[in-house]
Amino acid sequence: MMESGVPLCNTCGESVGVDEKGEVFVACQECNFPICKACVEYELKEGRKVCLRCSTPFEANSMADAERNELGSRSTMAAHLNDSQDIGIHARHISSVSTLDSEYNDESGNPIWKNRVESWKDKKNKKKKAPTKAEKEAQVPPEQQMEEKQIADAAEPLSTVIPIPKSKLAPYRTVIIMRLIILALFFHYRVTHPVDSAYGLWLTSIICEIWFAYSWVLDQFPKWSPINRITHVDRLSARYEREGEPSELAAVDFFVSTVDPLKEPPLITANTVLSILAVDYPVDKVSCYVSDDGAAMLTFESLVETADFARKWVPFCKKFSIEPRAPEFYFSQKIDYLKDKIQPSFVKERRAMKRDYEEYKVRVNALVAKAQKAPEEGWTMQDGTPWPGNNSRDHPGMIQVFLGNSGAHDIEGNELPRLVYVSREKRPGFQHHKKAGAENALVRVSAVLTNAPYILNLDCDHYVNNSNAVREAMCFLMDPQVGRDVCYVQFPQRFDGIDRSDRYANRNIVFFDVNMKGLDGIQGPVYVGTGCVFNRQALYGYSPPFMPTLPKPSSSCSWCGCCSCCCPPKKPTEDLSEVYRDSKREDLNAAIFNLGEIDNYDEHERSMLISQMSFEKTFGLSSVFIESTLMENGGVPESVNPSMLIKEAIHVISCGYEEKTAWGKEIGWIYGSVTEDILTGFKMQCRGWRSIYCMPLRPAFKGSAPINLSDRLHQVLRWALGSVEIFLSRHCPLWYGFGGGRLKWLQRLAYINTIVYPFTSLPLVAYCSIPAICLLTGKFIIPTLSNLASMLFLGLFLSIIVTSVLELRWSGVSIEDWWRNEQFWVIGGVSAHLFAVFQGFLKMLAGLDTNFTVTAKAAEDAEFGELYIIKWTTLLIPPTTLLIVNMVGVVAGFSDALNKGYEAWGPLFGKVFFAFWVILHLYPFLKGLMGRQNRTPTIVVLWSVLLASVFSLVWVKIDPFVSKTDANLTQSCISIDC
C-alpha cells in the first residue's frame, strides 16, 4: 500500500510526493491527512482552503508550495498514474479476479471512483468563467446542470463530524478539572483527620472513597471530547448508484444467531430475518445467514415458512416504503398508517398482507406447539428421513440455501436476497465456544459462499427498524476519506416493550448517548455485540491497509486524540510489520494461485508453499477460504467451481476445523469470555483500527430486553462475569497491547473501565453498610467539621451535581434517565456485580462454574405484565439485606435521638442523610420485590431478616468501633451507679 514509506493520497489514490526539502508532502499539520499536491491545488482552485478530514485551514507554506507547482502538477500526476500501474499493487488484487473486482476496477486496474474523481476535476477545470450566474445557466442545458449537480454531490464527503459546541463543552471540561482539584483537597482532609473513636469505619470509608474516585476517573475522562456525526445517504447514491449503471455499493453479509427456539421464539427470529430481506439495498448485495446453534428442526421449518412469506412481504415493503419492515412490529404500531401514503391500492393491499401475515403466524405457532414434546424416536423430516440434529450435541454440519439468485423469486418475479440456514457440526469432546464459535463459523461459511467485504451481525431479537441502516454504515465504510482504517460501525441499541419509567434502566441511555459519543471522539466506540457492521479484513486479524508513518501531530496525540498541547510530535517510523505482512501475502498468493498444479512445481515454487502453510496454521485447511481472505473487495474467486462451494462450506464448519489455528485467539470473534464482543473490538483497536458510532434519527435496529428484576439482574451478571474473565486473561487492557502503541491512552482507560467496574461492588457493599453501622453504634466516619471542611464538602457535592447537569446538557439525556442509571448502578453493584466477582474467580482460578437458579411466579396478563413477575434468585439477598439494615438503622437512630434529647439531633442528620441515600438508590429494587400486589417471595424476606438480625446482634455484642477508653469509662460509670 506504500511506496518507499510515502503514503497514498486519500482522494486520487496516488503517492502524495515530497516537498522541496525531500520530505513527505504534508498539507495539513493538524491531522496529517494524506493528500497530494495536485489535489491540494484543485481544492484551492475550488475555494476550499481547509483540510477534508479535520476542517483546519491549510498551512501557508503548503498553499504556497501548491501554487508554486501549479504549472507542473498535471505532468506530475500523469507520471504518478503511469507509475501506479507498475508498482505498489497490493497482493490481494493479484490473487484472482472476483466478481466485485470487475465492478470496482476498470480495464487498466484503476479504481472506478478514482477515475470519476479525475473526470469530475476535468469537467470542472474545463468550465469557463461566466460573467454572471444567469448567463451561465443560459449557456448550459438543464440536463447538464442536473448532471453537474449530481457530480458535485458525489464528490462531497459522505459524512460530517459535528463537534459539541464550545459553549457546552468548555464549561463541562472546566468543572471536571475543578472536581479533580476538589477531590485532591477532599482526600487530603479525610486522610489527615482520622476518627479515633471509629477508626475502622473511617479507614473503610477512606478505601471505598479512593476506589470510587479512581472509578470516576476511568469513566469520566474518555468522555473528554464527544462528537456527533451525520451521514449523507443521497451523496452515497450519487457516487455509487448512477442512473443507467449497475450499483457499485459493496455487498453485505447479515449474521443472525439463535440457539434454543423454545427460549427465543421462532416468530421473533423470523421477523428479524424478514426485516433483513426487505432492507433498502440492492438485492444482489444482501445475504442473510441464520446460525442455528441448537440444530432444532423447529428453527429450520420456521425458516422454510419465512422464506415463503418473504416472497409476498418484501415487494410490499419496497412498493409502499414500509417502516419498520418487521411485520409483527409494523402491524402493532399505534399510529396513523395512512400518513404519507398516496397510492389508492395501499389500504387494500395492506389488509391482504395483514391477513397473510396472520395466517403465517398460525402456521409458525402450530410448529411451535408441535415441538413442545419431542418424540422418543426423534424428529423426522417431510421426506421420512431422520432429522440430522436430533442430538443437539452430536450432529453433522448442515447448510440450506433458501433464496437467492438461483432460488425462488418474489410474487412479482423479482430476485430476492440470499437466505442461508447454517448449523455447524458438533461432536462430544470438542470445545464449541458458544456464540463466538457460531459467529466464526458464519464468517467462514459466508466467505466461501458470498464473501461480502462487510458483515452485519444481529441478535435474533434485534430487527431492522430503519431500512436505510446499511446505507448509513456505508457512508463511513465506503468513503475513501474515512473508511480505510475503520474496522466497524456500531449503532446504538434501542428497545421495544420497556415500561414508561424504565425502572431498571434497560435502555442504557446514559451509556449509548453519553459514553459512546465520548469514545467516538477518541478511537471509536466499543463493540456491544449486535447492530454492528464489520470490515471483514479487520476480523481476519489484518492491520489497517494504511498505517500512518508521518510524525504524530500534537492535535491528534496518542493520549486523547484531540488535544493540541499535551504531547510532542514523534519522529516518523516505518511500519515494518505491515511491510512484512504484505510480503508474506505476495508469497502466499503466488502459491495459492496455482494450487491445482502442485505436482508440477519445481523446488523454488515448492518453497513458496511455506507461506501457504503459515496461513493454514492461521486460517485452517481450506484453500478456498484462504484465497477469499486475500480479496479485499470481496467476491467469490472465478477459479472456484460453484458446485463445490457447499461442500467446502460444510468443511469449514466442521467441529475440528479450528484446531491448531488462530481462530478465537487472533482472528474472528475472540474466545475466553462470555462478553466476546468487548474482547473482539479491543483486539481490533489494538492493531490500529478505529471504529465509528452511527446514530441516525430513526433508530437503525430495535430489540427486546428483559424488564423484570430477576432477568435484568441475570443479564447484568453475565456482562459483569465476562468483564471479570477478561480481567483475569492475557487480554486484560491493563497490560495487553502496549507493544504496538496503536491504542490511544483514553481509549485504554475506557477499556480498563469496562473490565474493572464489577470490582466496585466490594467497596459499594461496604459503603452502603456504613450508614446502618453508624446509626446502630452512634459513631460516624467524619469528625466535627470546621468551616473550611464544610466548604470543601459542599464544593464536592456541587461539583458532582454540576458535572452531571453539564453532561446532560451536551448529550441531550433527560434527568430521569440519568437518575435511573444512577439507581441501577447501585442495585447492580450490590447484587449482580458482587456475585460476578466471586463467580469469576471461582471459574478462572478453581475451574468451578456456578449457576444461579431462577424460579418464576406467574404475572397478570396485562401491559408490561412481565415487569411484575417475581422470580426467586440468590441475587436478591444482598440488596434486600442492605435495605432492611438501613431501615432498621434509621429507626434505631431516631429512637436514640429521642432518648438523648436536643444535642443528639445534629449528629443524627448526617447519618440519616447517608442512610436515605442508600434507600433511595435501592427504591426501584424495593418496588420490584413488591410486585404489582406488593407481594415479596417469602424466602427473600426470611433470609434478609435473618441476615439483618444476626448482623445487628453480632454487631452490638462485638461493638468493634468503640475505643477502649470509652469502654472503660462506661464500666466505671456503671460501677458508680451501682
SELUM-827503 format. One record per residue (C-alpha): residue in one letter; x, y negated, z negated. Coordinates in steps of 0.1 Angstrom, whole numbers, padded with zeros to 4 digits, always signed. Layout:
REM SELUM-827503
aXYZ;...
//
This chain:
REM SELUM-827503
m+0000+0000+0000;m+0030-0023-0003;e+0060-0031+0019;s+0093-0038+0001;g+0074-0048-0030;v+0054-0075-0012;p+0016-0073-0018;l-0010-0074+0009;c-0034-0103+0015;n-0068-0096+0000;t-0085-0115+0028;c-0069-0102+0060;g-0050-0071+0047;e-0016-0082+0059;s+0016-0089+0039;v+0015-0122+0020;g+0050-0131+0032;v+0077-0151+0014;d+0083-0188+0009;e+0114-0209+0017;k+0133-0195-0013;g+0128-0160-0001;e+0104-0152-0030;v+0069-0137-0027;f+0045-0164-0015;v+0021-0173-0043;a-0008-0197-0035;c-0024-0196-0070;q-0001-0198-0100;e-0031-0191-0124;c-0041-0156-0113;n-0015-0147-0086;f-0043-0138-0062;p-0026-0122-0032;i-0034-0143-0001;c-0011-0150+0029;k-0001-0184+0043;a-0023-0181+0073;c-0054-0175+0051;v-0044-0204+0029;e-0042-0226+0060;y-0077-0215+0070;e-0091-0222+0036;l-0076-0257+0036;k-0090-0264+0071;e-0124-0254+0059;g-0121-0278+0030;r-0118-0251+0003;k-0088-0261-0018;v-0094-0237-0047;c-0085-0201-0054;l-0110-0175-0042;r-0107-0155-0074;c-0104-0180-0103;s-0115-0212-0085;t-0084-0230-0097;p-0071-0257-0073;f-0041-0246-0052;e-0007-0260-0063;a+0005-0290-0043;n+0037-0271-0032;s+0016-0242-0019;m-0006-0266+0000;a+0023-0285+0015;d+0041-0252+0024;a+0010-0240+0042;e+0006-0273+0061;r+0043-0273+0070;n+0040-0238+0085;e+0007-0246+0103;l+0021-0245+0138;g+0039-0212+0133;s+0011-0195+0114;r-0006-0178+0144;s+0026-0163+0157;t+0034-0151+0122;m+0000-0135+0118;a+0004-0118+0152;a+0038-0104+0141;h+0022-0091+0109;l-0006-0074+0128;n+0018-0057+0151;d+0040-0045+0122;s+0010-0032+0102;q+0003-0006+0129;d+0037+0010+0124;i+0044+0007+0086;g+0026+0005+0053;i-0001+0030+0062;h-0014+0049+0031;a-0011+0086+0032;r-0048+0092+0026;h-0056+0076+0060;i-0033+0100+0079;s-0045+0133+0064;s-0076+0137+0086;v-0103+0116+0102;s-0135+0116+0081;t-0170+0106+0092;l-0167+0074+0072;d-0132+0066+0085;s-0147+0062+0120;e-0173+0038+0107;y-0149+0017+0088;n-0120+0015+0113;d-0118+0006+0149;e-0097+0025+0176;s-0065+0008+0166;g-0070+0019+0129;n-0076-0016+0116;p-0104-0021+0091;i-0135-0034+0108;w-0141-0060+0081;k-0106-0074+0088;n-0113-0078+0125;r-0145-0095+0116;v-0127-0120+0094;e-0104-0127+0123;s-0133-0132+0146;w-0150-0155+0121;k-0118-0175+0120;d-0115-0176+0158;k-0151-0187+0162;k-0147-0214+0136;n-0114-0227+0150;k-0129-0229+0185;k-0157-0252+0173;k-0152-0287+0184;k-0157-0315+0160;a-0190-0332+0168;p-0196-0369+0161;t-0229-0363+0144;k-0248-0333+0130;a-0278-0340+0153;e-0256-0338+0184;k-0240-0306+0172;e-0274-0289+0167;a-0285-0301+0202;q-0254-0285+0218;v-0257-0251+0200;p-0287-0229+0208;p-0309-0218+0178;e-0299-0182+0182;q-0262-0190+0180;q-0269-0213+0150;m-0285-0183+0132;e-0257-0160+0141;e-0231-0185+0128;k-0251-0189+0096;q-0250-0151+0091;i-0213-0150+0098;a-0207-0178+0073;d-0228-0159+0047;a-0209-0127+0053;a-0176-0145+0048;e-0186-0157+0013;p-0178-0137-0019;l-0203-0110-0027;s-0204-0120-0064;t-0197-0150-0086;v-0184-0153-0121;i-0203-0178-0142;p-0183-0188-0173;i-0201-0196-0205;p-0204-0235-0207;k-0176-0251-0228;s-0203-0269-0248;k-0213-0234-0262;l-0180-0216-0262;a-0157-0243-0277;p-0177-0246-0310;y-0180-0208-0312;r-0142-0204-0310;t-0136-0232-0334;v-0159-0216-0360;i-0141-0182-0356;i-0108-0198-0363;m-0122-0217-0393;r-0137-0184-0405;l-0103-0168-0404;i-0088-0196-0424;i-0116-0194-0450;l-0112-0157-0452;a-0075-0161-0459;l-0082-0186-0487;f-0110-0163-0500;f-0088-0133-0503;h-0061-0154-0519;y-0086-0164-0546;r-0100-0129-0550;v-0066-0113-0554;t-0052-0140-0578;h-0083-0140-0600;p-0089-0104-0613;v-0118-0095-0636;d-0101-0078-0666;s-0134-0067-0681;a-0144-0048-0650;y-0110-0042-0633;g-0121-0010-0615;l-0152-0027-0600;w-0131-0057-0590;l-0104-0036-0573;t-0130-0015-0555;s-0147-0046-0542;i-0114-0061-0530;i-0106-0030-0510;c-0140-0029-0494;e-0139-0066-0485;i-0105-0063-0469;w-0118-0034-0447;f-0149-0055-0438;a-0126-0084-0427;y-0105-0060-0406;s-0136-0045-0390;w-0149-0080-0383;v-0117-0090-0365;l-0119-0059-0343;d-0154-0067-0334;q-0151-0105-0331;f-0120-0112-0310;p-0129-0090-0280;k-0159-0115-0276;w-0135-0144-0273;s-0141-0151-0236;p-0175-0138-0225;i-0187-0143-0189;n-0218-0138-0168;r-0218-0126-0132;i-0243-0130-0104;t-0244-0109-0072;h-0253-0119-0036;v-0271-0089-0021;d-0280-0109+0010;r-0243-0115+0018;l-0237-0078+0014;s-0263-0071+0040;a-0249-0098+0063;r-0215-0083+0061;y-0222-0045+0063;e-0256-0043+0079;r-0255-0064+0110;e-0285-0061+0133;g-0282-0036+0161;e-0252-0019+0145;p-0251+0012+0122;s-0250+0004+0085;e-0214+0003+0071;l-0224+0005+0035;a-0204+0030+0015;a-0221+0063+0006;v-0231+0071-0030;d-0235+0104-0047;f-0260+0104-0076;f-0255+0128-0105;v-0284+0138-0128;s-0276+0162-0156;t-0301+0183-0176;v-0298+0213-0199;d-0330+0226-0215;p-0362+0218-0197;l-0383+0225-0228;k-0365+0197-0247;e-0360+0175-0216;p-0394+0177-0198;p-0391+0186-0161;l-0416+0158-0153;i-0392+0132-0167;t-0362+0146-0147;a-0384+0147-0116;n-0393+0110-0120;t-0356+0102-0122;v-0349+0122-0090;l-0379+0106-0072;s-0367+0071-0081;i-0332+0080-0067;l-0346+0094-0034;a-0367+0062-0029;v-0338+0038-0036;d-0334+0009-0012;y-0303+0022+0006;p-0296+0039+0039;v-0308+0075+0035;d-0278+0090+0052;k-0256+0073+0025;v-0275+0088-0005;s-0271+0122-0020;c-0287+0134-0053;y-0271+0162-0072;v-0290+0177-0101;s-0270+0197-0126;d-0290+0224-0144;d-0266+0235-0172;g-0292+0258-0187;a-0297+0277-0155;a-0335+0275-0160;m-0359+0287-0133;l-0383+0261-0146;t-0359+0233-0135;f-0354+0250-0101;e-0391+0254-0095;s-0400+0219-0106;l-0373+0206-0082;v-0389+0225-0054;e-0422+0208-0062;t-0404+0174-0065;a-0388+0178-0031;d-0422+0185-0015;f-0438+0155-0033;a-0409+0133-0022;r-0420+0136+0014;k-0450+0115+0005;w-0437+0093-0023;v-0405+0080-0006;p-0422+0065+0025;f-0450+0050+0004;c-0424+0032-0018;k-0405+0018+0011;k-0436+0008+0030;f-0450-0013+0002;s-0418-0022-0017;i-0429-0005-0049;e-0412-0012-0082;p-0403+0008-0101;r-0400+0038-0079;a-0406+0064-0106;p-0443+0073-0101;e-0450+0080-0138;f-0439+0046-0148;y-0453+0028-0118;f-0488+0041-0123;s-0487+0035-0160;q-0479-0002-0157;k-0504-0026-0172;i-0500-0053-0147;d-0518-0066-0116;y-0506-0041-0090;l-0521-0061-0062;k-0498-0091-0068;d-0477-0099-0037;k-0494-0071-0017;i-0508-0083+0016;q-0513-0050+0036;p-0550-0042+0039;s-0543-0004+0036;f-0524-0007+0003;v-0553-0001-0020;k-0565+0029-0001;e-0530+0045+0002;r-0522+0037-0035;r-0554+0056-0046;a-0545+0085-0024;m-0509+0085-0037;k-0521+0084-0073;r-0543+0114-0067;d-0514+0133-0050;y-0492+0125-0080;e-0517+0137-0105;e-0521+0170-0085;y-0483+0172-0085;k-0482+0167-0123;v-0507+0195-0128;r-0486+0219-0108;v-0454+0210-0128;n-0474+0212-0161;a-0485+0247-0150;l-0449+0257-0145;v-0440+0244-0180;a-0469+0263-0196;k-0458+0294-0178;a-0422+0290-0191;q-0431+0288-0227;k-0427+0325-0232;a-0401+0343-0211;p-0410+0379-0200;e-0389+0407-0215;e-0375+0418-0181;g-0366+0382-0173;w-0378+0357-0147;t-0385+0368-0111;m-0384+0346-0080;q-0411+0345-0055;d-0394+0370-0032;g-0393+0395-0060;t-0355+0393-0068;p-0345+0386-0104;w-0336+0350-0113;p-0297+0349-0115;g-0298+0326-0145;n-0319+0348-0168;n-0289+0349-0192;s-0280+0312-0196;r-0246+0320-0210;d-0236+0346-0184;h-0247+0339-0148;p-0231+0331-0114;g-0229+0297-0099;m-0260+0285-0079;i-0264+0258-0053;q-0295+0250-0033;v-0298+0221-0008;f-0335+0210-0006;l-0334+0178+0015;g-0310+0160+0038;n-0301+0156+0075;s-0308+0193+0081;g-0337+0196+0057;a-0373+0186+0056;h-0383+0151+0067;d-0410+0129+0052;i-0446+0128+0064;e-0437+0100+0088;g-0409+0121+0104;n-0380+0101+0088;e-0349+0116+0073;l-0347+0119+0035;p-0317+0117+0013;r-0299+0149+0004;l-0311+0167-0027;v-0289+0194-0042;y-0296+0218-0071;v-0264+0229-0089;s-0259+0253-0118;r-0223+0261-0125;e-0211+0296-0133;k-0210+0305-0170;r-0193+0336-0185;p-0185+0346-0221;g-0151+0338-0233;f-0148+0305-0213;q-0150+0270-0227;h-0176+0251-0207;h-0173+0216-0224;k-0210+0208-0223;k-0219+0176-0204;a-0184+0166-0195;g-0178+0200-0179;a-0211+0198-0160;e-0202+0163-0147;n-0168+0176-0135;a-0185+0204-0117;l-0207+0179-0099;v-0176+0159-0089;r-0161+0189-0072;v-0193+0201-0055;s-0201+0166-0042;a-0165+0162-0029;v-0169+0194-0009;l-0204+0187+0005;t-0206+0149+0010;n-0176+0133-0006;a-0191+0098-0011;p-0164+0073-0022;y-0187+0062-0051;i-0206+0082-0078;l-0235+0070-0099;n-0244+0091-0129;l-0277+0090-0148;d-0291+0109-0177;c-0322+0129-0168;d-0344+0104-0186;h-0330+0073-0170;y-0348+0064-0138;v-0340+0037-0112;n-0360+0007-0122;n-0346-0017-0096;s-0344-0002-0061;n-0316-0026-0052;a-0294-0014-0081;v-0269+0004-0058;r-0266-0028-0037;e-0259-0048-0068;a-0230-0025-0076;m-0217-0026-0041;c-0214-0063-0043;f-0185-0057-0065;l-0171-0024-0053;m-0172-0033-0016;d-0159-0068-0019;p-0122-0067-0008;q-0115-0097-0031;v-0129-0079-0062;g-0133-0042-0058;r-0098-0030-0051;d-0089-0024-0088;v-0125-0017-0101;c-0129+0018-0115;y-0166+0015-0123;v-0195-0009-0125;q-0215-0005-0158;f-0252-0015-0161;p-0268-0022-0194;q-0292+0004-0209;r-0328-0007-0212;f-0356+0014-0227;d-0393+0021-0224;g-0417+0032-0252;i-0400+0014-0281;d-0421-0002-0308;r-0425-0040-0305;s-0404-0048-0336;d-0377-0023-0326;r-0375-0012-0362;y-0343+0009-0358;a-0325-0013-0332;n-0330+0013-0304;r-0325-0013-0277;n-0290-0021-0289;i-0295-0057-0276;v-0265-0071-0295;f-0241-0045-0281;f-0253-0048-0245;d-0259-0085-0243;v-0231-0098-0266;n-0202-0073-0269;m-0203-0061-0233;k-0203-0096-0219;g-0173-0103-0241;l-0154-0073-0227;d-0163-0083-0192;g-0141-0113-0197;i-0111-0092-0206;q-0107-0059-0187;g-0143-0049-0184;p-0170-0031-0204;v-0166+0004-0219;y-0184+0033-0201;v-0216+0042-0220;g-0224+0075-0204;t-0252+0066-0180;g-0261+0039-0154;c-0226+0036-0142;v-0212+0036-0106;f-0177+0051-0103;n-0149+0047-0078;r-0142+0084-0071;q-0105+0077-0068;a-0104+0065-0103;l-0120+0097-0116;y-0092+0116-0098;g-0066+0100-0120;y-0051+0077-0094;s-0038+0043-0103;p-0054+0013-0086;p-0042+0010-0049;f-0027-0023-0057;m-0008-0028-0090;p+0004-0064-0095;t+0042-0067-0092;l+0043-0105-0094;p+0051-0123-0126;k+0021-0121-0150;p+0006-0156-0153;s+0001-0174-0185;s-0036-0178-0177;s-0041-0140-0174;c-0020-0126-0202;s-0019-0090-0213;w-0032-0101-0247;c-0065-0118-0238;g-0068-0121-0201;c-0079-0157-0203;c-0056-0179-0225;s-0032-0203-0207;c-0008-0207-0236;c-0004-0176-0256;c+0020-0155-0235;p+0051-0165-0214;p+0054-0152-0179;k+0073-0120-0174;k+0098-0110-0148;p+0085-0091-0118;t+0088-0054-0120;e+0081-0028-0093;d+0055-0001-0100;l+0078+0029-0094;s+0051+0053-0105;e+0028+0042-0077;v+0056+0044-0051;y+0064+0079-0063;r+0027+0089-0062;d+0024+0077-0026;s+0054+0096-0015;k+0040+0127-0031;r+0007+0122-0013;e+0026+0119+0020;d+0044+0152+0014;l+0011+0169+0003;n-0007+0155+0033;a+0019+0170+0057;a+0014+0204+0041;i-0024+0203+0039;f-0029+0191+0074;n-0017+0224+0089;l-0028+0248+0062;g-0042+0271+0088;e-0007+0276+0103;i+0013+0285+0071;d+0027+0316+0087;n+0044+0296+0115;y+0062+0272+0091;d+0100+0271+0091;e+0120+0267+0059;h+0117+0229+0059;e+0079+0230+0064;r+0076+0256+0036;s+0094+0233+0013;m+0067+0207+0017;l+0042+0232+0002;i+0058+0224-0032;s+0038+0192-0032;q+0006+0211-0025;m+0013+0234-0053;s+0017+0205-0077;f-0017+0192-0065;e-0032+0226-0070;k-0020+0225-0106;t-0038+0192-0109;f-0070+0197-0089;g-0074+0235-0087;l-0071+0261-0059;s-0093+0246-0032;s-0076+0232-0002;v-0109+0216+0010;f-0113+0198-0023;i-0077+0187-0025;e-0079+0172+0010;s-0111+0153+0000;t-0091+0137-0028;l-0068+0120-0003;m-0097+0104+0017;e-0100+0070+0001;n-0131+0061+0021;g-0148+0094+0016;g-0165+0117+0041;v-0161+0155+0048;p-0130+0163+0069;e-0138+0172+0105;s-0114+0201+0104;v-0136+0219+0078;n-0161+0245+0091;p-0196+0233+0079;s-0208+0269+0075;m-0181+0275+0048;l-0189+0244+0027;i-0215+0261+0005;k-0191+0290-0001;e-0163+0265-0011;a-0188+0246-0033;i-0196+0278-0051;h-0159+0284-0056;v-0152+0250-0072;i-0179+0255-0098;s-0167+0289-0109;c-0160+0291-0147;g-0123+0298-0142;y-0116+0271-0117;e-0104+0246-0143;e-0080+0270-0159;k-0044+0256-0160;t-0054+0224-0142;a-0057+0187-0153;w-0095+0187-0153;g-0107+0172-0185;k-0072+0163-0195;e-0062+0136-0170;i-0088+0137-0143;g-0126+0137-0142;w-0146+0133-0174;i-0122+0138-0203;y-0127+0166-0228;g-0121+0166-0266;s-0151+0145-0278;v-0189+0146-0278;t-0187+0110-0266;e-0168+0118-0235;d-0179+0085-0219;i-0157+0063-0242;l-0127+0086-0236;t-0132+0087-0198;g-0134+0049-0194;f-0105+0044-0218;k-0082+0066-0198;m-0090+0048-0166;q-0083+0014-0180;c-0050+0026-0194;r-0040+0033-0158;g-0046-0004-0149;w-0081-0002-0136;r-0107-0027-0147;s-0145-0024-0150;i-0173-0048-0143;y-0206-0055-0161;c-0236-0060-0139;m-0268-0074-0154;p-0294-0080-0126;l-0325-0100-0135;r-0346-0069-0131;p-0331-0041-0152;a-0313-0016-0129;f-0322+0015-0149;k-0346+0023-0178;g-0347+0053-0201;s-0363+0067-0232;a-0349+0065-0267;p-0358+0083-0300;i-0379+0060-0320;n-0385+0079-0352;l-0360+0075-0381;s-0346+0110-0382;d-0340+0114-0345;r-0324+0079-0344;l-0300+0088-0372;h-0290+0121-0355;q-0283+0102-0323;v-0261+0078-0342;l-0245+0107-0360;r-0234+0122-0326;w-0219+0090-0314;a-0200+0084-0347;l-0188+0120-0346;g-0174+0115-0312;s-0155+0084-0323;v-0140+0104-0352;e-0129+0131-0328;i-0112+0106-0306;f-0095+0090-0337;l-0081+0124-0346;s-0070+0132-0310;r-0039+0123-0289;h-0061+0098-0270;c-0065+0076-0301;p-0062+0039-0289;l-0041+0032-0320;w-0012+0050-0303;y-0022+0061-0268;g-0015+0042-0236;f+0012+0018-0247;g+0038+0031-0221;g+0023+0015-0190;g+0013-0017-0206;r-0018-0019-0184;l-0044-0022-0212;k-0048-0057-0225;w-0045-0062-0262;l-0080-0075-0268;q-0093-0045-0247;r-0073-0022-0270;l-0088-0039-0301;a-0123-0032-0287;y-0115+0005-0282;i-0100+0007-0316;n-0132-0007-0330;t-0152+0020-0312;i-0133+0048-0330;v-0128+0033-0365;y-0163+0020-0371;p-0175+0052-0387;f-0149+0049-0414;t-0166+0016-0425;s-0192+0039-0441;l-0169+0047-0470;p-0164+0011-0482;l-0200+0003-0473;v-0215+0030-0496;a-0192+0019-0524;y-0201-0018-0518;c-0238-0011-0518;s-0235+0008-0551;i-0217-0021-0568;p-0249-0043-0574;a-0266-0015-0593;i-0235-0008-0613;c-0232-0045-0622;l-0268-0047-0632;l-0266-0015-0653;t-0234-0024-0671;g-0237-0062-0674;k-0204-0067-0656;f-0196-0085-0623;i-0169-0084-0597;i-0163-0122-0597;p-0151-0142-0627;t-0167-0175-0637;l-0164-0198-0606;s-0148-0232-0606;n-0160-0260-0584;l-0132-0252-0558;a-0141-0215-0558;s-0178-0223-0554;m-0170-0244-0523;l-0149-0216-0510;f-0177-0190-0513;l-0202-0215-0499;g-0179-0221-0469;l-0175-0184-0463;f-0213-0178-0462;l-0218-0208-0440;s-0191-0197-0415;i-0208-0163-0413;i-0241-0178-0406;v-0228-0204-0381;t-0208-0178-0362;s-0239-0157-0357;v-0260-0187-0347;l-0235-0198-0321;e-0232-0163-0308;l-0269-0161-0303;r-0268-0194-0286;w-0244-0184-0258;s-0258-0149-0254;g-0295-0156-0254;v-0302-0128-0280;s-0331-0135-0303;i-0326-0138-0341;e-0350-0109-0346;d-0328-0086-0325;w-0297-0098-0344;w-0313-0091-0378;r-0325-0056-0367;n-0289-0049-0356;e-0276-0060-0390;q-0301-0039-0408;f-0294-0007-0389;w-0256-0013-0392;v-0261-0008-0430;i-0287+0021-0425;g-0265+0040-0401;g-0233+0032-0421;v-0246+0047-0453;s-0261+0078-0437;a-0250+0090-0402;h-0216+0074-0401;l-0208+0088-0436;f-0217+0124-0425;a-0198+0119-0392;v-0166+0112-0410;f-0168+0143-0432;q-0180+0165-0403;g-0153+0152-0380;f-0125+0160-0405;l-0140+0194-0412;k-0143+0202-0374;m-0109+0188-0363;l-0088+0199-0393;a-0105+0230-0406;g-0123+0242-0375;l-0157+0241-0392;d-0187+0229-0372;t-0216+0218-0394;n-0251+0212-0382;f-0279+0193-0399;t-0314+0208-0396;v-0343+0186-0386;t-0378+0196-0396;a-0407+0176-0382;k-0440+0167-0397;a-0470+0160-0374;a-0478+0125-0364;e-0510+0109-0354;d-0518+0108-0317;a-0517+0071-0312;e-0495+0045-0296;f-0459+0048-0309;g-0471+0078-0329;e-0437+0093-0327;l-0424+0063-0348;y-0443+0077-0378;i-0431+0113-0375;i-0414+0122-0408;k-0386+0147-0404;w-0366+0161-0433;t-0328+0159-0428;t-0299+0156-0452;l-0290+0122-0436;l-0319+0107-0455;i-0305+0114-0490;p-0277+0088-0493;p-0297+0057-0483;t-0327+0068-0504;t-0304+0072-0534;l-0289+0037-0528;l-0324+0022-0526;i-0336+0038-0559;v-0304+0030-0578;n-0305-0007-0567;m-0342-0010-0575;v-0336+0006-0609;g-0307-0018-0614;v-0329-0048-0607;v-0355-0037-0632;a-0328-0030-0658;g-0312-0063-0651;f-0344-0083-0657;s-0352-0063-0688;d-0317-0070-0702;a-0321-0108-0694;l-0354-0109-0711;n-0339-0094-0742;k-0308-0116-0743;g-0325-0148-0737;y-0317-0180-0718;e-0279-0175-0715;a-0283-0142-0695;w-0303-0157-0666;g-0274-0175-0650;p-0251-0144-0645;l-0281-0124-0635;f-0287-0145-0604;g-0256-0133-0586;k-0261-0097-0594;v-0298-0097-0583;f-0290-0115-0551;f-0264-0089-0543;a-0289-0061-0550;f-0316-0077-0529;w-0291-0080-0501;v-0288-0042-0501;i-0325-0036-0504;l-0334-0060-0475;h-0309-0043-0452;l-0324-0009-0461;y-0360-0021-0458;p-0367-0005-0423;f-0354+0027-0437;l-0378+0025-0466;k-0407+0019-0441;g-0396+0048-0421;l-0397+0071-0452;m-0432+0060-0460;g-0446+0066-0425;r-0480+0053-0414;q-0498+0065-0446;n-0469+0057-0469;r-0460+0093-0474;t-0425+0104-0481;p-0412+0140-0479;t-0412+0154-0515;i-0378+0169-0511;v-0363+0135-0503;v-0379+0119-0534;l-0368+0147-0557;w-0332+0148-0545;s-0329+0110-0546;v-0344+0106-0580;l-0323+0134-0594;l-0291+0119-0580;a-0300+0084-0592;s-0309+0097-0627;v-0277+0118-0630;f-0256+0089-0617;s-0272+0064-0642;l-0269+0088-0672;v-0233+0097-0665;w-0225+0060-0660;v-0240+0050-0693;k-0221+0078-0710;i-0187+0071-0695;d-0190+0033-0691;p-0156+0031-0673;f-0156-0006-0666;v-0159-0017-0703;s-0125-0027-0717;k-0111-0010-0748;t-0112-0043-0767;d-0149-0047-0761;a-0155-0011-0772;n-0135-0016-0804;l-0154-0048-0811;t-0187-0031-0806;q-0178-0003-0830;s-0167-0029-0856;c-0200-0048-0853;i-0219-0015-0857;s-0200-0007-0889;i-0206-0041-0903;d-0243-0039-0896;c-0244-0006-0913;
//
